[in-house]
Amino acid sequence: MEQDVNIKIIDRDGVAHNIVAPTDMAMNLMEVVRSFELAPEGTFGTCGGMAMCASCQCYVISNTVLPEKQDEEEAMLSEAFYVKENSRLGCQIQMTPQMEGLEVELAPES
């Protein structure tokens, strides 16, 4: 049986949001941010989750084990602004039970 996960998202204004995200809807982190309206419309996930724009870049704060970065994600992050060692694209982080306790901060809008 699928379960919801508790995650923390710090928006671009520095406000922390404790979110209960579903794991049974095949959502990724970018879609969670958009569905909870944690970034102004049109500023986050502008490519729709295709790893083609880096507008959903976030910084992973927790020690949550994430899937390895794929080539597309590496390529987009290599061209993005404000990239840090812990940068990931939200569209590449699927909401699964393993994401329980995930904490991220949204990168500044570029």
Phi and psi in degrees as a GROMACS rama.xvg file:
@    title "Ramachandran Plot"
@    xaxis  label "Phi"
@    yaxis  label "Psi"
@TYPE xy
-74.9219  160.595  GLU-2
-138.246  158.569  GLN-3
-83.4161  154.909  ASP-4
-120.653  148.386  VAL-5
-94.2062  121.77  ASN-6
-130.838  159.661  ILE-7
-120.891  128.568  LYS-8
-123.052  123.236  ILE-9
-97.4929  118.646  ILE-10
-76.7529  -179.637  ASP-11
-70.5851  -10.8171  ARG-12
-95.8009  2.81005  ASP-13
85.2668  8.7089  GLY-14
-88.0705  128.893  VAL-15
-87.4119  134.854  ALA-16
-123.024  122.036  HIS-17
-90.7264  117.987  ASN-18
-117.062  142.014  ILE-19
-103.437  109.592  VAL-20
-103.455  136.445  ALA-21
-74.1746  146.054  PRO-22
-108.42  -0.804982  THR-23
-103.803  13.7452  ASP-24
-118.631  10.3196  MET-25
55.8726  37.206  ALA-26
-88.9993  153.281  MET-27
-110.345  174.384  ASN-28
-60.5861  -38.8761  LEU-29
-57.7027  -44.5481  MET-30
-67.2401  -34.6734  GLU-31
-63.8401  -47.4318  VAL-32
-58.2158  -44.5858  VAL-33
-67.0906  -41.8409  ARG-34
-68.5769  -29.8531  SER-35
-91.5109  4.1031  PHE-36
53.0356  50.5882  GLU-37
-91.9143  -1.07623  LEU-38
-141.372  146.009  ALA-39
-55.9682  140.126  PRO-40
-55.4238  136.232  GLU-41
86.16  2.18142  GLY-42
-114.158  -7.59509  THR-43
-136.826  123.17  PHE-44
71.8509  40.2122  GLY-45
-66.7858  -22.7965  THR-46
-88.1906  -1.31288  CYS-47
81.6355  15.1858  GLY-48
95.0595  24.6516  GLY-49
-98.0978  8.03954  MET-50
57.2284  41.9242  ALA-51
-121.596  5.01534  MET-52
-139.308  -22.307  CYS-53
65.8775  11.5825  ALA-54
-70.9383  -14.299  SER-55
-99.7913  19.9101  CYS-56
-59.6348  138.252  GLN-57
-142.4  163.381  CYS-58
-106.609  123.228  TYR-59
-82.8448  117.964  VAL-60
-94.0788  -36.575  ILE-61
-78.5591  171.038  SER-62
-92.2409  22.6436  ASN-63
-59.3151  132.463  THR-64
-77.4261  119.919  VAL-65
-109.074  158.505  LEU-66
-60.9756  152.721  PRO-67
-60.5975  149.087  GLU-68
-69.1621  134.655  LYS-69
-86.803  166.809  GLN-70
-56.0281  -40.2264  ASP-71
-62.8816  -42.0589  GLU-72
-66.7609  -44.7565  GLU-73
-57.1106  -43.6224  GLU-74
-63.6226  -43.9366  ALA-75
-67.3509  -41.6308  MET-76
-66.6639  -29.0387  LEU-77
-69.1364  -18.7672  SER-78
-106.943  -5.2022  GLU-79
-83.4501  163.366  ALA-80
-91.1446  158.085  PHE-81
59.9833  28.3115  TYR-82
-74.4386  136.912  VAL-83
-122.855  173.415  LYS-84
-58.0461  -33.5591  GLU-85
-98.8826  19.3674  ASN-86
-72.5707  139.104  SER-87
-142.857  160.021  ARG-88
-91.5844  126.531  LEU-89
-58.9408  -30.759  GLY-90
-69.4907  -12.4215  CYS-91
-102.695  5.73371  GLN-92
-111.567  101.901  ILE-93
-74.6157  142.369  GLN-94
-80.4474  104.152  MET-95
-126.002  166.135  THR-96
-55.8063  -25.7103  PRO-97
-70.0928  -12.4457  GLN-98
-85.282  3.05654  MET-99
-52.1151  127.449  GLU-100
85.6875  2.51393  GLY-101
-58.5671  134.708  LEU-102
-127.912  126.84  GLU-103
-136.609  157.476  VAL-104
-121.498  130.896  GLU-105
-69.4418  132.603  LEU-106
-68.7075  155.222  ALA-107
-59.998  151.46  PRO-108
-68.914  133.736  GLU-109
